[in-house]
Amino acid sequence: MLKQRMHKNCPSAVFKTFGELKNFKLSFVGFANTWKGSVATILETKGDSVWGVVWEISKEHEENLNK
């Protein structure tokens, strides 16, 4: 959700709104050598919800989302 982090890989990113994804929860799995910590993901779980940020990015930056 950090603007500076999003713009690092997707400089075209424009904040649109906050959003809730129902029936999912935030989870931390694996390990990232980049920052020496867990990787955040979302998992489908009935009855939970997770909040996030909705961004608009250009087509050219779509493949950068997983970097």
Contacts in CASP RR format, 6 or more apart in sequence:
PFRMAT RR
TARGET T0000
AUTHOR 0000-0000-0000
METHOD contacts of the structure
MODEL  1
MLKQRMHKNCPSAVFKTFGELKNFKLSFVGFANTWKGSVATILETKGDSV
WGVVWEISKEHEENLNK
1 52 0 8 1.000
1 53 0 8 1.000
3 13 0 8 1.000
3 15 0 8 1.000
6 13 0 8 1.000
6 53 0 8 1.000
6 55 0 8 1.000
7 13 0 8 1.000
9 61 0 8 1.000
9 64 0 8 1.000
9 65 0 8 1.000
9 67 0 8 1.000
10 55 0 8 1.000
10 57 0 8 1.000
10 61 0 8 1.000
10 64 0 8 1.000
10 65 0 8 1.000
11 61 0 8 1.000
12 57 0 8 1.000
12 58 0 8 1.000
12 60 0 8 1.000
12 61 0 8 1.000
13 55 0 8 1.000
13 56 0 8 1.000
13 57 0 8 1.000
13 61 0 8 1.000
14 55 0 8 1.000
14 56 0 8 1.000
14 57 0 8 1.000
15 53 0 8 1.000
15 54 0 8 1.000
15 55 0 8 1.000
16 54 0 8 1.000
16 55 0 8 1.000
16 56 0 8 1.000
17 53 0 8 1.000
17 54 0 8 1.000
18 51 0 8 1.000
18 52 0 8 1.000
18 53 0 8 1.000
18 54 0 8 1.000
19 51 0 8 1.000
19 52 0 8 1.000
19 53 0 8 1.000
19 54 0 8 1.000
20 49 0 8 1.000
20 50 0 8 1.000
20 51 0 8 1.000
20 52 0 8 1.000
21 42 0 8 1.000
21 49 0 8 1.000
21 50 0 8 1.000
21 51 0 8 1.000
21 52 0 8 1.000
22 47 0 8 1.000
22 48 0 8 1.000
22 49 0 8 1.000
23 44 0 8 1.000
23 45 0 8 1.000
23 46 0 8 1.000
23 47 0 8 1.000
23 48 0 8 1.000
23 49 0 8 1.000
24 42 0 8 1.000
24 43 0 8 1.000
24 44 0 8 1.000
24 45 0 8 1.000
24 48 0 8 1.000
24 49 0 8 1.000
24 50 0 8 1.000
25 42 0 8 1.000
25 43 0 8 1.000
25 45 0 8 1.000
25 48 0 8 1.000
25 49 0 8 1.000
25 50 0 8 1.000
26 40 0 8 1.000
26 41 0 8 1.000
26 42 0 8 1.000
26 50 0 8 1.000
27 40 0 8 1.000
27 41 0 8 1.000
27 42 0 8 1.000
27 43 0 8 1.000
28 38 0 8 1.000
28 39 0 8 1.000
28 40 0 8 1.000
28 41 0 8 1.000
29 38 0 8 1.000
29 39 0 8 1.000
29 41 0 8 1.000
30 38 0 8 1.000
30 39 0 8 1.000
31 37 0 8 1.000
31 38 0 8 1.000
31 39 0 8 1.000
32 38 0 8 1.000
32 39 0 8 1.000
42 50 0 8 1.000
57 65 0 8 1.000
END
